[in-house]
Amino acid sequence: MVTIMNKTILRFFLIFSITSLNVSASSISIEGDAAAYFLNGYSGIVRKSFDNGLDIALGGGAFNMPHAVVESSQSNNNLIQWEARCNSIQVFRFGYRFSKPYENGFMTHLIFMNQNWNVKSRTLADDTSFNVLSKGISGGYIYHVFEGVYIYPNIAYTLNDRYVGNPSILFNEYHFAQSGWNGSVHVGIEF
């Protein structure tokens, strides 16, 4: 089943590919969100940068929400003892790179994320799943530590809408942010 987010990503990718046929591609990068690996997850991203500054990235991954974050964001956590995992996330970024490929510089993007969450209650011995579509803006600075190898710390502000599933267990709701800031540090290789 193709989700709304997957259709959106596919449309943007096709439009971008068709409109960029006359633009010479400067680089392709493979990167990952380093934080995901520390959160019992994984991440993989493919980025294409063009000489004219256009930049597109598609990625996916999964991660566990840190326990401290869950505890601080859930008013009923002492009773319910929530555990949260993003079983899958698909990310699409479309934006502008202020520097040439292989050079250090700022980047800014429109960002779309489709997230499939599974939350569990240790005390109620039950779980539930729901999907969230996030859209917003992101920005960061790409810095090459070696030739072709870079780090890309970035921050994003997104609006988040649940579109499938119910984040409640026995009338106890798991609260997810309707909007907010999040950040990550990507590590990659530019070819």
N, C-alpha and C positions, 0 to 999 in steps of 0.2 A: 504494500500500500504506500503510495507516494504521499507524503505530508504536504501541507500548505507551504512550509518552509522550503522543502526540496523543490517544489514547483517554482517558487520565487527565485531560489538560487539558480535553477536551470535557466529561467528566463533572462536573468541578469547576465549569466555567463554567455548565453547565446547572443544576446544583444551586444555585449562587450566584444565577443569574438568577431562578430560580423563587422562592427564599426571600426575595429582595430586592424583589419586585414592590410591596410596600407601603411601601418605603423610598424617599423622594425622593432622586434622584441630585443631588449637589451640583456635581460637576465631572467633566469628561473632559479628559485630558491626552494629548498626543503628545510622546514623548521618545525619546532615543537614548543609547546608551552612547558617550560621547565617545572612549574609549580604542580602540574598534573601528576608528574612522576613521584613527587613527594607526598601526594594525597592519594596514594594507592590507585593511580589511574594511568592514563596514557594520552598522548596527543600527537597529531600529525597534520602538517599544513603545507600546501604547495602555493607559492607566491610567484606571480609573473609581473615584472616591472618593465616599463617601456621608456624609451628615450625622452618622450614628451612629458613624463612625470606620472602618467597613469599607472596605477598599481591595483592588482586584484589578488585576492587570496581566498582559498577554499580549504577548510580543515575540519577535523573531527576529533573526538576524544571522549574520555570519561574520567570521573574523579569522585572521591568521597568528600563531603562537606566536613571541614574540621569541626571536631566536637565543641571546641570553645565558641566557634561562630554559631553553631546550632543552639547551644545553651544561652548565649546572649540575645539571640533573636526570637526565641520562643518563650512567651510568658508562662506557658503551661509545662515547661520542660521538666521541672521537678516531679510532676505527677506522671507525665507520659513517657519521659526519657526517650526522646526522638533520636533516630539515626537517619541521615540523609545521604543518598548517593545519586549523582547524575549518571545514569546508566549509559547515556549517549548524548553527545552535543555535536551539532553541525554548525559551522561558522562560515559566514560569507562576509568578506570585507571588500569594499570598492572605494578607492580614493586616490589621493595625490601624494607623490613622493617629491619633496622639495629639492632633493639632491639627485645626482645621476646614480644609476646603478653602480655598485661597488664602492660608493662613497658614503661617508657618514652624513646624517642629516635627519630632519624631521619628516614625519609622515602623518597624514590625517585620513580617516576613512569614515564612511557610513558602514555600520556593522549590523548584521542580522544573525541571531542565534536561535536555533531550535534546540530545546533542552527536554530530555525525557527523564523525569525524576521518580525515584522510588524512595519513600520514607517509611520507616518502621517505628513501632512503639515497643520498647522492651517490656514495659509493664503490662500492656494489653495484648502482647504476643500477636500482633497483626501488622499488616502493611498496606500501602496504597500507592498508586502511580498516577502521575499527571504530567501533561506537557505544557511548556511555557515557551512563547515566542517573544524574543527580546529584539528591540530595534533601537538604534541610537547612533552616537558618534564616538570615535576613538582617536587617539593621537599618541604619538611616542617618538622616540629618537633611536634610529638605527646606528649602531656603533660597531665597526669592524675591529675585532681584537687581533685577528691575523688576516692574511689575504684570503678573501672569500668567506671567512668565518665571522659571524656577527652575533651580537646580542641586541634584542629589541624590547626594552622595557616600554610598556604602554598602559594607558588607562582609558576606560570607556565609561560613558554615562548612557544607561539604557532605560527604556520603558518596557515593562514586562507584563504580558497578558497570558493568563492560563486559557487554553482553548480546548483541551481534552482532559478528562479525568477529574477526580475529586481529591483534594488534599486533606481529607478528613478521615479519621478512624473513630467510629462510635461517637460521632458528634464533637470530637476534639480536632480542631483544625490546625494543620501545619501552616504557619504564616510564611509566605514568600514575599519578598520586597516587590511592590508595584513599580518602583523605579529606584535607581541607585547607581553608585559608582562601583566599579570593579577594576582590577588591574592584573597584569601578568608580565612575565619576562620570557620572551621567546628567544630561543637559541637556534641558529640556522647556518646553512652553507649556501652561498650564492654562486651559481654557475654562469 
